[in-house]
Amino acid sequence: MPKISVEIPQELLEDLDSHVGDDGKFVNRSDAIRASIRKNLDILDEIDERHDRLTDDES
């Protein structure tokens, strides 16, 4: 799996970390970020579909 590097504001990192660990929804930051990206892309796909912006091979 490729690695990437991103800069995010401290406040956003703290919010992310509140969902990571033994009491959180995710095992680690990477899992949380991957899930967030997947969810965001799903939302964008739904918006594109509503506005007929998806091609037939993407549906």
Buried (B, 14 or more C-beta within 10 A) or exposed (E): EEEEEEEEEEEEEEEBEEBBEEEBEBEEBEBBBEEEEEEEEEEEBEEBEEEEEBEEEEE
